[in-house]
């Protein structure tokens, strides 16, 4: 019984001691009652937002968990180029843009160095090692432990700290993503911390916001991550539709304007979409109308058409929202007049 009473007293003292510690941190923090540990949701959020984001060169390496350290060299669709600085990325993008298909071939020159999400640098000696790196990245993305790229924290920020061992408060000013990542990875099981709010963030679309709590940080991450996922899905759909256009020949099955069908203006014309973003419409009398097209995406998928030299075909010049598509049919709606819609059907 004496042992039980002694243990009870010890537990009560410990609880009130812990509450006192929290109150000491909270008194410095002001309005934010949350205290975080090494395993808290906020720690994971701050760690992921401060990881090295390797997605900026995905057009080259297809791996968002790492980035290639320049200089390097690669063969892009048969053209060998040296990439000395990030300015040379434009040359890579121009070569890729010359092809409108999904069959781009990029051959990297090994060995090469990469910077990982944790800011360490490693040497990749061959394609097998590079493939293993991408496999690990896919697993990290599948478990939602990859870098959060849809928002960035504007520095500096202040972290209020408390040591359970020393029963001592403190603070640290964080001035960069790498410093924040290192701090979040170094928190021990005997440390607590709070973010000194408000803090400022910038979204990937250029807009900014002020956050006042851990809950607002979590909400912002959830919202922009969902939007980013939706954009990735739309981009994949745009690429799929682009390939369908290139692989087939189409006719305008319907052109509805406020319920009136004017598809007869394009009767007999076959539309051929080339991989170089050019489109030609040709009829049985070898009359040809030339134009260009571009598939793009945001949350939705769009098809831009631009023809010259024919008044009827000028009516097709628009950025059309893709409302539905299959391997044989593509349905479009005007982004400037929702009463106008087109159906392209494979011949």
Phi and psi in degrees as a GROMACS rama.xvg file:
@    title "Ramachandran Plot"
@    xaxis  label "Phi"
@    yaxis  label "Psi"
@TYPE xy
-62.2135  -40.1522  UNK-2
-62.9751  -39.1059  UNK-3
-64.1978  -43.5788  UNK-4
-64.1906  -41.431  UNK-5
-63.2671  -41.3673  UNK-6
-64.4043  -39.706  UNK-7
-62.4735  -43.9639  UNK-8
-61.9909  -42.5132  UNK-9
-61.4068  -42.7638  UNK-10
-64.3655  -41.5438  UNK-11
-63.4253  -44.1948  UNK-12
-61.4377  -41.2391  UNK-13
-63.2811  -43.8728  UNK-14
-61.6268  -48.6184  UNK-15
-67.5971  -30.6999  UNK-16
-65.1062  -41.3566  UNK-17
-66.7383  -41.7109  UNK-18
-62.5117  -40.2165  UNK-19
-61.9997  -39.0416  UNK-20
-63.2208  -44.6269  UNK-21
-62.5593  -41.8649  UNK-22
-62.8681  -34.5251  UNK-23
-65.2117  -41.8952  UNK-24
-67.3029  -41.6044  UNK-25
-65.3771  -33.115  UNK-26
-64.7412  -30.2016  UNK-27
-77.5592  -33.23  UNK-28
-76.3551  -37.0752  UNK-29
95.2452  -105.624  UNK-30
-89.5025  -9.85104  UNK-31
-96.2607  111.251  UNK-32
-86.7969  -0.22477  UNK-33
-86.5822  135.843  UNK-34
-120.312  129.561  UNK-35
-108.62  151.69  UNK-36
-118.722  -176.603  UNK-37
-62.6166  -25.6961  UNK-38
-107.569  13.0175  UNK-39
-77.0411  161.684  UNK-40
-60.6472  -40.1635  UNK-41
-63.2387  -38.5097  UNK-42
-60.151  -44.4726  UNK-43
-63.8216  -41.1703  UNK-44
-62.6587  -45.6738  UNK-45
-68.5439  -34.8621  UNK-46
-64.8741  -45.1355  UNK-47
-71.4652  -35.2528  UNK-48
-72.9574  -19.4463  UNK-49
-103.093  -0.68239  UNK-50
-61.825  154.582  UNK-51
-64.5514  123.082  UNK-52
-93.0004  107.852  UNK-53
-92.3125  14.6577  UNK-54
-77.9896  -14.8501  UNK-55
-67.2536  -20.1644  UNK-56
-115.731  27.7685  UNK-57
-61.4909  -27.833  UNK-58
-63.2846  -18.8621  UNK-59
-99.9943  -46.7208  UNK-60
-110.931  -11.615  UNK-61
61.9153  27.0548  UNK-62
-138.651  107.014  UNK-63
-79.7721  -9.79922  UNK-64
-87.3704  -4.78536  UNK-65
-153.314  164.06  UNK-66
-132.82  147.571  UNK-67
-78.6586  130.437  UNK-68
-82.0875  125.202  UNK-69
-84.8546  152.971  UNK-70
-81.7647  157.764  UNK-71
-152.009  179.99  UNK-72
-141.358  155.032  UNK-73
-157.535  158.605  UNK-74
-105.866  115.027  UNK-75
-108.108  110.316  UNK-76
48.0918  44.7566  UNK-77
88.0706  -6.48388  UNK-78
-106.284  120.144  UNK-79
-84.443  128.706  UNK-80
-134.345  151.913  UNK-81
-99.4437  131.908  UNK-82
-112.187  97.8291  UNK-83
-89.9773  -39.7076  UNK-84
-137.418  174.717  UNK-85
-65.9652  -18.4531  UNK-86
-62.8032  -28.7388  UNK-87
-74.6823  -10.688  UNK-88
-58.726  -33.6744  UNK-89
-61.247  -33.7727  UNK-90
-66.8548  -40.2075  UNK-91
-62.1016  -46.145  UNK-92
-63.3187  -38.888  UNK-93
-63.347  -41.3747  UNK-94
-65.0105  -42.931  UNK-95
-64.6466  -35.4861  UNK-96
-69.4833  -20.6183  UNK-97
-67.4651  -20.3245  UNK-98
-109.734  131.28  UNK-99
-102.896  18.2599  UNK-100
-108.415  177.285  UNK-101
-96.4791  19.1803  UNK-102
-105.513  29.6304  UNK-103
-62.6653  138.967  UNK-104
-118.486  115.931  UNK-105
-118.253  119.606  UNK-106
-113.744  113.961  UNK-107
-82.0075  152.582  UNK-108
-96.8532  123.212  UNK-109
-105.816  154.095  UNK-110
-76.1074  157.005  UNK-111
-142.014  159.644  UNK-112
-107.269  144.603  UNK-113
-130.279  153.365  UNK-114
-104.327  123.952  UNK-115
-85.697  174.355  UNK-116
-59.9907  -29.3907  UNK-117
-90.5419  13.3497  UNK-118
76.2687  0.469027  UNK-119
-77.5993  154.813  UNK-120
-114.591  132.087  UNK-121
-132.12  156.344  UNK-122
-98.3962  129.35  UNK-123
-105.096  120.695  UNK-124
-91.9705  -21.8534  UNK-125
-159.493  176.708  UNK-126
-65.5827  -34.2352  UNK-127
-63.0437  -43.4156  UNK-128
-65.3755  -36.9698  UNK-129
-67.697  -39.9402  UNK-130
-63.0796  -38.4856  UNK-131
-64.4119  -37.2481  UNK-132
-63.3026  -41.1037  UNK-133
-68.3282  -36.9665  UNK-134
-62.7678  -43.9466  UNK-135
-61.2907  -39.8893  UNK-136
-63.2422  -43.0014  UNK-137
-60.0855  -39.4488  UNK-138
-67.1679  -39.2834  UNK-139
-64.9542  -41.881  UNK-140
-65.7475  -39.1216  UNK-141
-64.1503  -30.1002  UNK-142
-95.4207  9.34882  UNK-143
55.5074  43.9717  UNK-144
-119.003  13.5577  UNK-145
-85.6626  175.449  UNK-146
-65.505  139.455  UNK-147
-87.8543  115.638  UNK-148
-108.129  -3.4773  UNK-149
-81.8149  -11.3196  UNK-150
-148.216  154.177  UNK-151
-130.103  142.876  UNK-152
-82.5722  135.879  UNK-153
-87.4121  124.893  UNK-154
-98.3758  157.486  UNK-155
-85.8537  160.035  UNK-156
-130.28  161.47  UNK-157
-116.008  134.189  UNK-158
-108.707  124.814  UNK-159
-92.0319  131.714  UNK-160
-121.765  157.356  UNK-161
-145.951  129.964  UNK-162
-97.5388  120.14  UNK-163
-68.5796  -32.321  UNK-164
-71.2041  -47.5542  UNK-165
-89.2509  -11.9491  UNK-166
50.663  54.5215  UNK-167
-138.401  134.641  UNK-168
-92.1203  161.964  UNK-169
-166.787  -172.811  UNK-170
-153.422  156.023  UNK-171
-140.915  136.562  UNK-172
-95.3863  124.52  UNK-173
-102.202  127.025  UNK-174
-115.641  -1.21201  UNK-175
-156.422  163.231  UNK-176
-62.0753  -43.7262  UNK-177
-62.9344  -38.8022  UNK-178
-67.1682  -40.2585  UNK-179
-64.9005  -42.4497  UNK-180
-61.668  -44.325  UNK-181
-63.2566  -40.1609  UNK-182
-65.6429  -45.2193  UNK-183
-64.1051  -31.0607  UNK-184
-79.0249  -15.8341  UNK-185
-99.4561  -2.75002  UNK-186
-65.3764  127.965  UNK-187
-93.0678  174.284  UNK-188
-72.9338  -8.25682  UNK-189
-106.488  17.0157  UNK-190
-122.786  145.145  UNK-191
-125.032  158.234  UNK-192
-154.458  163.755  UNK-193
-138.792  147.151  UNK-194
-81.9  134.203  UNK-195
-83.2673  98.733  UNK-196
-86.8709  157.665  UNK-197
-80.6043  156.628  UNK-198
-127.378  158.881  UNK-199
-107.738  141.759  UNK-200
-129.11  158.352  UNK-201
-124.971  127.797  UNK-202
-82.1783  161.688  UNK-203
-65.1323  -19.2617  UNK-204
-86.0575  3.36217  UNK-205
98.226  -13.5631  UNK-206
-77.4853  158.699  UNK-207
-125.011  164.482  UNK-208
-154.585  157.582  UNK-209
-110.179  128.359  UNK-210
-108.894  143.027  UNK-211
-118.832  3.09086  UNK-212
-164.458  165.603  UNK-213
-60.7597  -36.1939  UNK-214
-64.2464  -39.5196  UNK-215
-68.7346  -33.5775  UNK-216
-63.4631  -46.53  UNK-217
-61.8833  -42.3626  UNK-218
-64.0108  -41.6572  UNK-219
-64.2414  -41.2164  UNK-220
-64.702  -44.696  UNK-221
-61.608  -43.4941  UNK-222
-66.3734  -50.3762  UNK-223
-72.9644  -29.0313  UNK-224
-66.8668  -39.3262  UNK-225
-63.9561  -42.204  UNK-226
-64.6818  -40.2023  UNK-227
-64.2295  -40.7258  UNK-228
-63.7244  -41.5193  UNK-229
-63.6988  -38.6127  UNK-230
-66.2586  -36.7758  UNK-231
-65.7695  -39.6533  UNK-232
-64.0375  -42.9718  UNK-233
-64.9042  -38.424  UNK-234
-63.1725  -40.4228  UNK-235
-64.6701  -38.59  UNK-236
-66.66  -39.4506  UNK-237
-62.4526  -41.3379  UNK-238
-65.3588  -38.9117  UNK-239
-65.5961  -43.6714  UNK-240
-65.3752  -39.8762  UNK-241
-58.0465  -42.0545  UNK-242
-67.2468  -36.3878  UNK-243
-62.4182  -41.9537  UNK-244
-63.0046  -45.0641  UNK-245
-65.9964  -35.808  UNK-246
-78.1157  -16.1616  UNK-247
-125.666  178.951  UNK-248
-123.101  136.534  UNK-249
-126.149  157.854  UNK-250
-125.341  159.67  UNK-251
-86.2536  106.674  UNK-252
-78.1709  -33.8539  UNK-253
-151.186  146.545  UNK-254
-135.249  97.8656  UNK-255
-100.765  129.5  UNK-256
-127.758  106.724  UNK-257
54.4275  39.0953  UNK-258
89.055  -8.10085  UNK-259
-95.2028  126.782  UNK-260
-93.842  121.996  UNK-261
-115.594  26.1509  UNK-262
-63.4391  -19.7496  UNK-263
-63.7895  -20.0059  UNK-264
-63.1563  -23.7163  UNK-265
-115.016  16.0281  UNK-266
-63.32  132.688  UNK-267
88.8198  -6.41758  UNK-268
-90.3111  132.309  UNK-269
-105.345  127.62  UNK-270
-99.1457  120.464  UNK-271
-113.502  121.912  UNK-272
-101.899  118.305  UNK-273
-90.8087  163.651  UNK-274
-72.4723  -11.3153  UNK-275
-97.3086  21.1876  UNK-276
74.0322  13.1501  UNK-277
-99.4845  146.773  UNK-278
-132.573  137.092  UNK-279
-125.642  141.218  UNK-280
-115.455  120.685  UNK-281
-128.938  138.02  UNK-282
-109.523  -175.735  UNK-283
-67.287  -19.0804  UNK-284
-93.535  13.1045  UNK-285
63.1869  23.5992  UNK-286
-77.4737  127.528  UNK-287
-122.347  133.194  UNK-288
-116.376  126.646  UNK-289
-100.949  149.568  UNK-290
-162.517  -174.886  UNK-291
-129.672  161.353  UNK-292
-143.212  159.4  UNK-293
-151.392  123.763  UNK-294
-92.9283  133.261  UNK-295
-144.111  175.907  UNK-296
-154.921  151.544  UNK-297
-129.56  -111.567  UNK-298
-79.4929  -34.2112  UNK-299
-103.019  170.169  UNK-300
-102.968  140.414  UNK-301
-129.421  152.124  UNK-302
-129.234  116.246  UNK-303
-96.3603  129.73  UNK-304
-119.89  140.65  UNK-305
-146.713  111.995  UNK-306
-114.731  156.233  UNK-307
-131.95  151.436  UNK-308
85.7932  7.5379  UNK-309
-149.159  122.259  UNK-310
-62.34  -41.785  UNK-311
-64.2235  -39.731  UNK-312
-74.4114  -22.4031  UNK-313
-62.4603  -24.1621  UNK-314
-66.9233  -18.1859  UNK-315
-85.3271  -10.79  UNK-316
-72.2298  104.795  UNK-317
-169.878  164.761  UNK-318
-98.7548  111.036  UNK-319
-98.1612  135.543  UNK-320
-81.0579  129.135  UNK-321
-83.0666  107.964  UNK-322
-85.5511  -23.7483  UNK-323
-168.931  149.463  UNK-324
-154.859  148.688  UNK-325
-129.32  -172.237  UNK-326
-70.1579  -12.2093  UNK-327
-123.275  -15.8051  UNK-328
-139.493  135.581  UNK-329
-127.165  121.457  UNK-330
-103.635  131.05  UNK-331
-125.349  149.307  UNK-332
-132.38  136.243  UNK-333
-62.4564  138.451  UNK-334
-84.9678  -8.17491  UNK-335
-106.678  -19.5244  UNK-336
-150.023  101.262  UNK-337
-66.1288  -10.4672  UNK-338
-77.6523  -10.7871  UNK-339
-104.732  128.96  UNK-340
-140.987  154.345  UNK-341
-132.37  146.33  UNK-342
-122.253  119.338  UNK-343
-95.0452  130.152  UNK-344
-124.321  135.473  UNK-345
-68.0616  136.909  UNK-346
